[in-house]
């Protein structure tokens, strides 16, 4: 992580700590959570997602669209704030963040599901002003051993700063802005953002909250591609990216599965 960015994040965290100190004598006000979901032709998944999101009682729901050609816009009408954005999850999430008015940004995929009480758990975690953000605990849909295997892998590797957008990344808006948002790359934007949010490895992610509340994640990718194919593809992509390989060519290894 660049030194200038580290300093900017620490300054933002210091501002949060100072604000927390000033408000100790006041009655606690709930954090305003803005849910941001990037979409592209998600007319099938979006109705269930919006019902779930509304049930969480967030400050606002923002749908950041990358140019859908189906009925996604009509599905979202009257149920969320609509934002048109350049295609790509990174640019779409950045566009959603720019219009968000909440204290905390929660980025979700349209095929994920959080249970009632998830936002209260998020708020309790961020009562600790030292925490800048965090993730939920992934549960893949399905009851077989493959789903449970993926659950375990995703659960433990997050403690090493390895997680993706399907884990439900949340971050204080001040910190997000200090970080400059998501990188404008076609793939691995969530992994790259997560590594910066996690911070220096020797600090062990102490500024992050790793929640035990589950986030249900679609299994549509590995059900279609198979366990071995999915693992090989992602190990290859993550390894090459970590070695400095550009994200643009790697995007060709990642097929969109719906």
C-alpha positions in Angstrom: 0.0 0.0 0.0 1.2 3.5 -0.9 2.5 5.5 2.1 0.4 8.5 1.1 -2.8 6.4 1.1 -1.8 4.8 4.5 -1.5 8.3 5.9 -4.8 9.4 4.4 -6.6 6.4 5.9 -5.1 7.0 9.3 -6.1 10.7 9.1 -9.7 9.6 8.3 -9.6 7.2 11.2 -8.3 9.9 13.6 -11.2 12.1 12.5 -13.6 9.3 13.4 -12.0 8.8 16.8 -12.2 12.6 17.5 -15.9 12.7 16.5 -16.5 9.6 18.7 -14.9 11.4 21.7 -17.0 14.5 21.2 -20.2 12.5 21.1 -19.6 10.3 24.2 -21.8 12.5 26.3 -24.6 12.5 23.8 -27.2 9.8 23.3 -26.0 7.3 20.7 -27.4 7.9 17.3 -27.6 5.0 14.8 -25.1 5.0 12.0 -26.7 5.7 8.6 -25.9 2.7 6.3 -26.1 3.2 2.6 -26.5 -0.1 0.7 -24.9 0.0 -2.8 -25.5 -2.8 -5.3 -23.8 -2.8 -8.8 -26.1 -4.4 -11.4 -26.1 -5.5 -15.0 -29.2 -7.2 -16.4 -30.3 -8.4 -12.9 -34.0 -8.4 -13.5 -34.3 -11.9 -12.1 -32.3 -11.5 -8.9 -33.1 -7.9 -8.1 -36.7 -8.2 -6.8 -35.7 -10.6 -4.0 -32.6 -8.5 -3.2 -34.6 -5.3 -2.9 -37.1 -7.0 -0.6 -34.2 -8.2 1.6 -32.4 -4.9 1.6 -35.5 -2.9 2.5 -36.1 -5.3 5.4 -32.7 -4.4 6.8 -33.9 -0.9 7.3 -30.9 0.9 5.8 -30.6 4.7 5.4 -30.9 4.2 1.7 -30.5 1.6 -1.1 -28.6 2.7 -4.2 -28.7 0.7 -7.5 -25.6 1.5 -9.6 -26.3 0.2 -13.2 -23.7 -0.5 -15.8 -26.0 -0.3 -18.8 -28.7 -3.0 -18.3 -30.8 -3.8 -21.4 -33.5 -5.9 -19.6 -36.1 -4.7 -17.0 -33.6 -4.0 -14.2 -34.5 -0.3 -14.2 -38.2 -1.0 -14.0 -37.7 -3.5 -11.1 -35.8 -0.9 -9.1 -38.2 2.0 -9.8 -39.6 3.4 -6.6 -37.6 1.0 -4.4 -34.1 2.4 -4.7 -32.0 5.4 -5.8 -30.9 4.7 -9.4 -27.5 5.7 -10.7 -26.2 5.2 -14.2 -22.5 4.4 -14.4 -19.8 3.2 -16.7 -19.8 -0.6 -16.9 -17.7 -2.5 -14.4 -18.2 -3.2 -10.7 -15.5 -0.8 -9.6 -16.8 2.3 -11.5 -20.4 1.4 -10.7 -19.7 1.1 -6.9 -17.7 4.4 -7.0 -20.7 6.1 -8.7 -23.0 4.8 -6.1 -20.7 5.9 -3.3 -20.6 9.4 -4.7 -24.3 9.9 -4.3 -24.5 8.1 -0.9 -25.4 10.2 2.1 -24.8 7.5 4.8 -22.0 7.3 7.3 -21.2 3.8 6.2 -21.1 2.2 2.7 -22.2 -1.4 2.4 -21.5 -3.0 -1.0 -23.5 -6.0 -1.8 -24.0 -8.2 -4.9 -27.5 -8.7 -6.2 -27.4 -12.4 -5.5 -26.5 -12.2 -1.9 -28.7 -12.3 1.2 -28.4 -10.9 4.7 -30.6 -11.8 7.6 -32.5 -9.5 9.8 -30.2 -8.0 12.4 -27.2 -7.8 10.1 -27.0 -4.0 10.1 -27.3 -3.9 13.9 -24.3 -6.2 14.0 -22.4 -3.9 11.6 -23.3 -0.9 13.8 -22.2 -2.6 17.0 -18.9 -3.5 15.4 -18.3 0.1 14.3 -19.1 1.4 17.7 -15.4 0.8 18.1 -14.1 3.9 16.4 -10.8 2.1 15.7 -12.6 0.0 13.1 -12.7 1.4 9.6 -14.7 -1.4 8.0 -15.2 -5.1 7.6 -16.9 -8.1 6.0 -19.6 -10.6 6.8 -19.1 -14.4 7.0 -19.9 -16.1 3.7 -22.3 -19.1 3.5 -22.7 -20.6 0.1 -26.2 -21.8 -0.8 -26.5 -25.6 -0.8 -26.2 -28.3 1.8 -23.6 -30.5 0.3 -19.9 -30.9 1.4 -18.7 -28.7 -1.5 -20.7 -25.7 -0.2 -19.4 -26.2 3.3 -15.8 -26.6 2.0 -16.1 -23.2 0.3 -17.6 -21.7 3.5 -14.5 -22.8 5.5 -12.1 -21.5 2.9 -13.7 -18.1 2.7 -14.1 -17.9 6.5 -10.5 -18.3 7.4 -8.7 -16.6 4.5 -10.5 -13.3 5.3 -8.2 -13.1 8.5 -5.3 -12.8 6.1 -6.9 -10.0 4.1 -8.2 -12.2 1.3 -11.9 -11.6 0.5 -14.1 -10.4 -2.3 -17.2 -8.4 -2.8 -19.5 -11.3 -2.1 -18.5 -11.1 1.5 -20.4 -7.8 1.9 -17.6 -5.2 2.2 -18.5 -2.3 4.4 -16.5 0.8 5.1 -16.9 4.2 6.7 -17.5 6.8 4.0 -14.7 9.0 5.2 -12.3 6.2 4.9 -13.6 5.1 1.5 -13.1 8.7 0.2 -9.6 8.8 1.7 -8.7 5.6 -0.1 -9.9 6.9 -3.4 -12.6 4.3 -3.8 -12.3 1.2 -6.0 -9.7 0.9 -8.6 -11.1 1.3 -12.2 -10.1 -2.2 -13.3 -12.3 -4.8 -15.0 -11.5 -7.6 -12.4 -10.1 -7.9 -8.9 -11.3 -4.5 -7.9 -12.8 -6.0 -4.7 -9.7 -8.0 -3.8 -7.5 -4.9 -4.5 -9.7 -2.7 -2.3 -9.8 -5.3 0.4 -6.1 -5.5 0.6 -5.8 -1.8 1.1 -8.6 -1.8 3.6 -7.0 -4.6 5.6 -3.8 -2.6 5.9 -0.2 -3.7 6.5 0.1 -7.4 7.0 2.1 -7.1 10.2 -0.9 -5.3 11.8 -3.1 -8.4 11.1 -6.2 -6.5 10.0 -6.8 -5.1 13.5 -8.6 -2.1 12.0 -11.2 -4.4 10.4 -14.3 -6.1 11.8 -14.8 -9.7 10.8 -18.4 -10.3 11.6 -19.8 -13.8 12.3 -23.2 -12.9 10.9 -23.7 -14.9 7.7 -24.2 -13.6 4.2 -25.8 -16.1 1.9 -24.0 -16.2 -1.5 -25.2 -17.7 -4.8 -23.6 -20.9 -5.9 -24.4 -20.4 -9.5 -20.8 -20.1 -10.7 -19.3 -23.2 -9.2 -22.5 -25.2 -9.8 -22.1 -24.5 -13.5 -18.3 -24.7 -13.8 -17.7 -27.4 -11.2 -15.6 -27.3 -8.0 -12.3 -28.0 -9.6 -12.8 -25.6 -12.5 -13.8 -22.8 -10.2 -10.9 -23.3 -7.8 -8.3 -23.6 -10.6 -9.6 -20.5 -12.3 -9.6 -18.4 -9.1 -6.2 -19.6 -7.9 -4.7 -18.8 -11.3 -6.3 -15.3 -11.5 -5.4 -14.4 -7.9 -1.9 -15.7 -8.2 -1.2 -13.9 -11.5 -2.7 -10.6 -10.1 -0.6 -10.8 -6.9 2.5 -11.3 -9.1 1.7 -8.0 -10.9 -0.1 -9.3 -13.9 -2.5 -6.6 -15.3 -6.2 -7.1 -14.5 -7.4 -6.4 -18.0 -6.1 -9.7 -19.6 -7.1 -11.6 -16.5 -10.7 -10.5 -17.1 -10.7 -12.8 -20.1 -10.3 -15.8 -17.8 -13.4 -14.8 -15.9 -16.6 -15.7 -17.6 -19.8 -14.0 -16.5 -22.2 -16.7 -15.2 -25.9 -16.0 -14.5 
